[in-house]
Amino acid sequence: MQNVNNQPLTIKAASFSLLAALLVYPFTIAGTNLFLALLLITSLFSLDLMKYGWSICWHHYKPITIGILLIIGFNFIGSLWGPINDLAFHKMGKQINWLLIPIIIGLVYFKPSLRKHAFIWLSMGMFLHLIVCTLQYQGLLSIQGLGSHKDDATGFVGHLSFGFIYGIWAGALLVAAQSMTTIWRYICYALALYAVVTIFMAQGRSGYITTFACLTLVVFKVLYPGKWKHKLIALGVVITALSLFIATHPSTQNKLKDTVAGVHAVIDGNWHSADLRLKIWVVSWEIWKENPWFGVGTSGYPDAARKALAQGLKGDLEIRSDEEFVFYGHPHHEFLFALSRWGPLGLLALTFLCFHWIRTGWRKDWEHDTMNAYLVTASGISVVLHGLTEPSLNTRLETVFAIIVLAFGLSQNKAQKQT
């Protein structure tokens, strides 16, 4: 293998591109794409980075690697039995994001300080964006789009992605705090609390769940390992605090009440008042039933949804005309999306990836490799939980964040033994 240390400019340029992408990540998708593209291009001048990263992935994390390759494969092969259109090329093009994993693993190996720098740069961007959210909540800043507004202040991230991203970050802050000096420990605690409060002031329901899962993971595996009494007390404190917050915050409380009412409406057969996501899931299920073996292909979902609604589902589910457009993108469910596009084999491939994603993190050395163990496990759990109400690996913000977090969780420096 060529000694990458003979190419310091390449390593520095690639590292800077990654750090810049992390800094602007909460603010701009276009800016993040630009810096990640520069990272990918720069890495071509040092192929040993990717070779080393690929070697680590294949020899030490083979099940996850196979799962990723299966998902990439279904995105490409699945285009053969669906329409070949702009959406198909878009879905296939997004698979390049997975290359970030071997690149980041290679960069961290040859430049171990990148881990700390990446955490700092990302945290600066996330903190600055939280300030934006606070200004938005106070009515001092107006941001349009992404479901973000004064009563749902999630800044440039949007309420669908906010809890997923900030929940993982809040947990990472708590993990990092355990190895810091007193003043920095309390700064991490304050930032984590700021993030969690902002998440629950917003209206992203899956964000509540993923954030609670990340906090629970930290309590059980990091703060009080093996101490069940302490775990239960700490978990009780978290649940009590969140319950009191919800009870005293009307918009969050109303959102949860609307969710419960929407589910009850379905049970009572009242589709007019049913939660919109439940209607979308019914349509996606019907799409799969019409194509049970191989689904409708990578890009076939929009046309299949239009066909399903035209055949009578729109009237059966009492879908209003102003709601209809949301049925054409995706089913707001990662696993139903895989099933409807690629059939049972596609669903199996996704399940295989998610299972080994979580399993790999859970089996890491939580005592000596704590941050890596948390990053892999938390990102895997969040992908699954968020995927129950959103396409967590098919939207730009969540997918890129999950891939980067996974990459850092799998990375090791020269002084570390692979686990």
N, C-alpha and C positions, 0 to 999 in steps of 0.2 A: 504493500500500500504506500502510495506517495505521502510524504510527510507534509501534512497540511500546515504545520507551523512555518513552512517556507513560503506561505502565501498569506502573510498577516493582513494585507490590504483587503483580500477577499473575505477573510473572517470578520474583519472590522465592518466592512460594508454590509455584509449579511446580517451581522448582529445589530447594526444601527437600523437597518430596514425593519427588522423584527420589533425592536424597541419602539420605533416611531409608530408602527402599526398598533402596538398595544396602547400607546399614549392616546392616539386619536380614536381608538376603537369605539368608545361610547358615543362619540360625536358624529362620525361620518362614515358611512359604508364605503363611499367612493374613495375617501382618503385611505381607509384601511386596505381596500383592494389595491390601491396604487402601491403602497409600501410592501404588501405581501407579494405583489407581482415583481417588484424589485428584488425581494428576497429570493424568489424562485429563480429569477434570471441570474442573480449574482451567484447562486449556488451552482449553476451550470459551469462556472469557471473553477469550481472546486468539487469535482464529482466524488472525491473521497468522502466528503461530508455525507452525501446521500448513501454511498456504498456502506459506510460504517453504520449509519442509522438503520438501513435495511437489514444489515447483518444482525444488529441487536434485536430488531423486530422479529426476524424469522427464527433466530436461535433461542431467544429468551421469552418471546411473547407470541409464539406461533398461533395459538387459537385466536387471539384478537386479530392478528394479521390475516389469517384465513377469513375471518368474519368480514373484515374490511374489503378484502379482495372479492368476496362473494357479493357484497353490496355494490361495489364498483361494477362487477360483471353483470349483475341484473340490470343496472342502469343502462349499460350498453346493449346487452343482448335483448333486454326487454323492449328496446326500440324497434326490433325487427318485427314484432307483431302488434305494433301500435303505429299511429301516424308519424311519419318522418317530417317534422316541422320545426319551427323555431323553439318550441318548448322542449322537444327531444334533444336538440343540440344544447339548449340551456342546461338541462338536467345532466347531460353527459359532461359538459364543460365544468360544472361545479365539482366534479369528482377530483379535479386537480388539487382541491383543498387537502385531500388526504396525504399529499406529498409533503405537507408541512411536518408530519410526524417524523419521518426519517431525517429531514433537514434539521429540525430542532434538536433531535437526539444527537446528531453529529456535532452541531454547534456547541451544545452543552458539554459534550465530551472534551472537545478541544479548547473550550473557553468556559470553565466551570463557573466563573463569576457572573456569567450571563443569567443564571437562575435568579440570583439576588437582584440584579439590575432589572430583569424582566418584571419581577414582583413589584419593585419600586415604581417603574414607569407605568405599569398597568394601574397600580394603586393611585398614582397621581391623577391619571385620567379618570378613573372611577370616582375619586373624591371630588374633582372639579365638576364632573357631571352631576353628582349629588347636589352640589350647590345650585346648578342650573335647575334641577328638579324643585328645590326649595323655593327659588325665585319664581318658578312657574306656579307653584302651589299658592304663593302669596299674591299672584296676579301681577308680578313685576316683569314677567317675561312671557311672551306668547309664542308657542310652538304649534305648528299645524301638522296634522297627519299622524300616522302610526298609532292612532287611538290615544294620543297624549294630549291632555288639556288640563285646565286648572283643577278640575275635580278628580283627575286621574293623572297626576303629575309624574310622568315617567320620562320626561325630557326627549332626547333624540332616539332613545332606545325603543320606546313604545311599551304599552302595558303587556303585550303578549310575551315579550322576551325579558322584561325587566327582572322579574323574580328569579328566573332561571339563572341569569348572569350574576346578579348581585347576591343571590343566596349562596352560590358556590364561593364567590369572593369573600363574603362575610365569614364563612367557615374557615377559609384559608387564613384570614386575618387572625382568627382565634388560635389556629394551629401555630402560626408563625410567632404569636405572642409568647408562647411557652418557652421559647429559646432566646428571648430578648431581655435587655435590661429593663429596669422598672419603668422608666419614663416612656420608652417605646412600647412596652407591653400595654400600658394604659392608653396610649394613642391608638394601638390596634384595636383594643376593646371599644374605644369610643367610635372609631370608624365602623366597626362591625355593627354596633348598636344603631348608628346613624343609617346604615344600609338597611337593616332589618325594619326599623321604624318606617323608612320611606317605602319599602316593599309593601307593608301592610296598610299604608295610607293610600296606596294605589289600588287598582281593581283587577289585577291579574290573579285569578283564582288558582291556577296551577302554580303560580309563583309562591303563594302561601304554602302549598304542599311541599314543593321542592326546597324552599327555605327551611321549613320545619324539619325536613329529612336531613338536610346538611347540618343543622344545629344538633339534632339528635345524634348524628354520626360522630360529631366532635365530642359530645358529652360522653357517649358510650365507649368510644375507641381511643380518645386522646386525653380528655381531662380526668376521667375516672376509670381506667381500665382495670377490670377485675374487682371493682368495689361496687357491688350491686346496690347497697344502701345509698351510697353517694350518688350513683347514677339516677336512681329513682327520685331522690330529693331534687337533684339538679333538673331532671326532666319535668318534675312537678312544678318547679319554679318557672321554667320556660313556658309550660302550658298555661299556668296561671297568669303570667305576664301577658301572653298573647291573647288570652281570653278577655282579660280586663281591657286591653287595648281595643279589641274588636267591639266589646260592649259599649265603649265610650267613643267610638268613631263611627258616626252614622253611615257614611258612604260605604265603608267596608262591611258593616253589619247588613245594610240593605242589599249589597251584592250577594252575600251569602244567603240571605232570605230568599232572594229571587231565584237562586240556584235550586234551593230546596223546593220552592213552589213549582219551578219548571219540571222537576223530576216527579213530583206528586201529580202534576197535570197529565203526564204520560201514563202513570199508573191508573189514573181515572179515565183514560181514553180521551182526554181533552187536548187534542193536538194544537188547538188555537193558542193555548197558553203555555205550551211545552217549551222547554229550553231549546234554543235554536240549534245548539250543537247536537242534541239528540236527534233532531230531524235530519241533520247532515249525516249522522252516523247511519241512520236507517237507509238513506239514499245510497251511501257507499256499500252497505251490506247487500242491497238489491243489485248494485252494479256487479259485485262479486258473484252473486247467485246466477247472474246471466252469463258469466264467464268464469266458471268454477275451477278450471284446470290451470290456465296460464294468465288469467286476469286480462286487463285491457291494454297492457303495455305501458312503458315508461311515460309516454305522453298522451295516453288515451283517456285519462280521467275526465277532462272537461267535456269532451264530446259525449262520453258515456253518461255523465250527469245530466246533460241537456236532453239526451234521449230518454233517460229514466223519468225526468219530470214531465216530458211531453207525453209519456205513456200513461200518465194518470197520478203519479206520486205527488205532484204539486197540489192537486185537489185533495187527495187522501190525507196528506199531512198538513193541510190548510196553510200552505206557504204563501205569504204575501208577495206581491210583485216587487216591492222594494227590498225583499229579503233574497230573492232568487239568485242574484249575482254571486252571493257568497258560497253557493253550492258548486260553482264551476272550477274553483281553484284546487282544493284538496279537502279531505274529510275531517280536518282538524283532529287527526288521530294517526300517529305514525304507524301503528300496527295494522289498522284498517287500510291505510294507504298502501302499505306493502302487499296486503292480501288482495286488494282490488286491482292493483297494477300488475302483480306478478304471480298471483295465486298462492297456494299453500307453500310451495317451495320458496318463494320470496319471503313469506312470513317466517318460515323456518330459518332462513338465512339471517334475517334481522334479529330474531330471538337468539340465535346462536351468538351473534356479535354482542348483543346486550348482556347475555348471561356471562360470557367470558370477560367482558369489560368489567363488570362488577366483581366477578370471582377473582380476577387478577389483582385488583386493588385490595380486596378483603384478605387475600392470602399473603400480602406483603408483610414485611417486618414493621409493625406499627410502633414498636419501641425505638428502633434505630433508623428507620426510614419513614418517619411519620408523615412528612409533607407529601412525599410521593404516594404513599398509601392513601392519604386523604384525597389527593387530586384525582387519582384514577377512580376510586370508589365513588366519590361525590359526583363526578361528572357522569359516570355510568348510571347511577341511581337517578340523577336529574334527567338524563336522556329518557329513561324509562317512564318516570312519573310525569314529566312534561309531555312525553309522547302520547299519554293517554288523552290529552285534550288539544295537542298541537303536533304538527309534523316536525319534531325536534331535530331531525337530521335532514330536513328539506327546506329549512329557512336559513337565510344567510347569517344572521346574527348568532343564533344558537349553534348552528353547525360549526362555524369557524371557532367560536369560543370553546365548544366541547372538544374539538380537535386539538387546539392549542393547549388546553388544560391537560388532556390525555397525553400529549407529546411530552410536556414537562414532567408529568407523573411517571412516564416510562424512561425518562432520561437519567443518565448516570454520568458522573465525572470519572476521571482516571483513577482517583483514589478509592472509589466505591466498588464494592462487589455487586455484581448483578443479582437481583432477587426475583 
